[in-house]
């Protein structure tokens, strides 16, 4: 992986002209007949030359991709597009790029072993950068029992469908926040009681994998903070059937955090939050066996491992 930062170049030219100021000593008088009247002659000021316009030098970038991140299942990539790029794609998905060419993308828990970054230049040429996505050894528990047949009841789904619709709408919000650029911090510290990506297999039939990271502090009411800047796109006033009190924060560029099972929320929808701001308290609302914080990260449709954004817990 290449880490490259290209600083803008600034050009400044100043041309100064020289002029003879008032008070310059007079030129010697010319010799004339005694009867002639000699008038003093003052040197004429030399006009300053007109400054030559200097063209503004536009910032330049290398003609290749530069990037950093965690190129693994559940990971992410931050980078800079080649100079002159007008669009960037990853695996066919178009990535927004800012004026400096910066972009963000991520890899689902079940992402394949390879992907290709592609930039299209203004002259029609393309620059490709193949990526290798490292596989992960997920915690898979195989149990010799069958899954409960039948699935969710219709009575439950009548409650659940509107909740899912609100979650989908919230995650579709695209704000101008720049939290995706930051190094994320832990919302709370404690014991990690649930790992991202872990899964049960019931007699060969896979169940749903754990889509986030669970942190237990040992008591309800422990405060948790925003891991990065963002905008609140969902803050439930009443408990959802599974998530309980649910908070979703958009970090920009398609990246968002969800916090489940809270006992209390301190922010409202539309509010901007800063990294480290107290946003909620840990609880066991919704379908939870005890007080803990479930923190999940998602980029577009990809589920991500929060541990890869924060590093090990201190």
N, C-alpha and C positions, 0 to 999 in steps of 0.2 A: 504494500500500500504506500502511496506517495502522499506526503503532506506538503502542500505548496500554498504559499500566500503571496500574491502578486500585488505589490503596493502601487497605487497610481503615481504616475510621473507627472511633475509639474514643470512647466517651462516659463521663465520670466526674463524678458529682455528689457533693458532701459538704455535708451540712447540719449546722451546729453550733448547739447550744442553749446559752443563757446561764443560769447558776444563781448564786444568791447563796451564796458560800462561807461556811464556819464562820469566825468572827472578824469578821463584818460589824458596824459600830457599832450599838448598841442604839437602838431608837426612843425618843424622849423620854417620860418618865413622865407619866401623866395627873395633873391636880391633884385632890387628895382631902382629906378632913377630917384634921386633925392626928393624930387617933388611929388613922387607917387605915394599914394596912401595905401598902406599894406593892411589888409584885413586878416585877422587870425583865421586859420583853417582848422576845423575840428574833424578828427577821423570819424567816418561813418561807422556805426555799429555793424558788425557782420551778423546777418540773420542766422538764427539757429536752424540747422537742417531739420527737415521733417522726419520724425521717427519712422523707421520702416516697420510696417505691421509684422508681428510675429505670429505665425499660425499656432493655435492651441494644440498641444500634443495630447491625443487621446490615450487613456490608459490602455495598456496592451496586456494580453494573457498568452501563455504558451499555447501551442497548437495541439495540445493533448489534454486528456482529462487528468485532473488531480483530485484525490479523495482520501478520506480516512473513515474509520468506523469499525463495525463488527460484521464482517462478511461471513455470517453463519446463519443457520435457521433461527428465526426470531430476532435477528439483528438488524442493523441499519447501515446506511452510508450517507455521509455528507461530503459534498465535493464542489468543484468548480469546473464549468464547462470549458472546452477549448475556445480560444479567441475567435471571434467572428461567428460563434454559434447562434442560430436563431431559434432552435428548438432542441430539446433533449428528450430521449425516451429510454426507458428501462424495460426490457422484455415486452415492448409494444405499448407500454403505458407512458403517456406524455407527462413529463415532470415540469412544474413551473420553475423558471429561472429568473433571478432578479437582475438588476442592471449590472451587477458585478459578476454575473454568471453562476452564482451559488445555487445549489439544488439540494434536495433531501429525498431519500427513498428508503424503503425497508423491505425485509424478507419474512414471509410468513413462517410459522412454526413448521409447516410441511413443505417449504420451498425446495425446488429441485437443486441439483448440484451445480448448475451454471446459469448465468444470465448475461446479457449484453447491454452495455451502455452505448447509446448511439447519438451523435450530434449531427445535425444538418446545418451546413454553413450557408451564408447568404448567396454564394455562387453556385449552390446546388450540390456541392461535394458533401460526403459524409465521413465522419471519423468514428470508428467503433473501438470499444474497449471491452474485451471479454472478461467476465468476473467468475471466479470459482467460489461457490457458496458451501462452506464446510457443514457437513452433517452433524447432528447432535445425538448423543446416547440418552434418550429420554427414560425417565423412570416409569417403566411399564409393569403394572401388577396384574398377573394372570390369576383369575379366580375360577374355581370349578363349580360355579353356579350360573344359572341362566338369568338373563336380564328379565326384569318384570315385564310381562306382556301387556299389550294394549296401549301403552303410551299415555299421554296426558288426556284427561277427560275433557269433554266439550264444555262442561261448566267452568273448569279451570281456564280453558282457552278463551272463553268470553271475557275473562278478566285480563288474561295475558296479552291478547292481541293489541289492545290500545297501548299497553305499556311498551311493547316492542316497537310500535309505530312511533312513539315519542323518542325512544332511544335512537331509532334510525334517523329521524329528523334532526336530532341534536348532533349526531355525528356527521351529518351532511353540511353543517354550518362551516363556512370558510371565512375566518376572521383574518385581520392583518397583523395579529400578534407574531412576535419573533421568538417565542419560547423554544421552538425547535432548534435554534442555533446554540442553545445553552448546554452546558454539562449539567445533567440532572442530579438532584440531591434526593436522599431518602425522605419520604414523607414522615416516617416515624422509624425509630429503631427499637428492636426487640428480637424475639425469636421467630425465625422463618418457619412457619408451620405448614406451608403449602407451596410447592415449587411450580413454576410455570412449565406447562407441557406434560406433566405427569398424567397418567391415564390407566384406566382399568380395562381389561379384556375379559369378557364373560364367555367362557367356553368357546373362545375363538371369535366372538363378536365384540369389536371395539366399542367402548363407551366414549362419551365426550371427554376430551382432555381438559385439564385445568388451564383456564385462559388467563390467569393472572398470578400474582404473588401474594401469599397471605403472611401477615406479620402480626404476632401476638405480643402484647405488653403485659398481660396478666391481669389487667383490670379494664373495666368499661370506663369511658370518659377521658381516656388519654388523648391529648391533642395530636392532630396530624397537620402537615403543612403542604403547600403547593410545591411539587418537585421542580417546576419551571414556570416562567411567566405564561399567562394565558387568559382566556375569556371563558366565563362560566356559560355553558350552553344548555345545561340541564341541572336543576336542583329541585328535587321532588319535595313537595310540601306534605305529602302523605306517603306511607311506605308502599313500595312495589312488592309484588308477591314473592319474588325471589331475592331481589337486591336490597330490599328494605329502603332506607333513606339513601338515595343514589345521587351522586355528584359527578358530572362530566365536565372536564375543562379542555377546551381547544387550545393547542399549543401552536397552531398555524401549520400551513403546508400539508394538511391532511392528517396531522398527528394529534391524538387526543388521549387523555387519561380518564379512567373511571375509578371511583372510590365507592365501595359497597359496604352495607351493613352499619352505617354510621348511627350514632345515638343522637347527634345534633349537627346541623350545618350552619355555618356562619356567613355564607355568601349567597347571593341571589343571581338568577339568570341575567345575563347581559353585563355583569360586573367584571372588571378587569382585575386580575390578581397578579401579585409579584412572587417570584421564587422565595420560599421560606415563610410566606404569609400563612397564619393560622386559618384554616378553611373548614375544619370539622373536628368532631370527636369520635373516637372509636366506639363501636357498639356491637350489638348482635341482632339488629333489626333484619326483617326478611327471613330467609331460610338459612340460618346459621346455628351452629351447635354451641357457640360461645363467642365472647367478644374478641374481635380481631378486625384488622383492616385488609380487605381484598383490594389490591391495586392492579389494574390492568392497563395496558397500552395498546393502541391500535393505530395503524396507518392505512387509510382507505379500508380495504377488506382484509388486511394482513394483521394477524395477532402477533404481538411482540413480547419479548422477555424483558421486564423492567430491570432485572439484574444487569443486563448488558448496557443499560443507559447510566447506571449509577456506579457500577463496580461493587466490590465486596463491602458489606456493612462494617463500619468501624465500631 
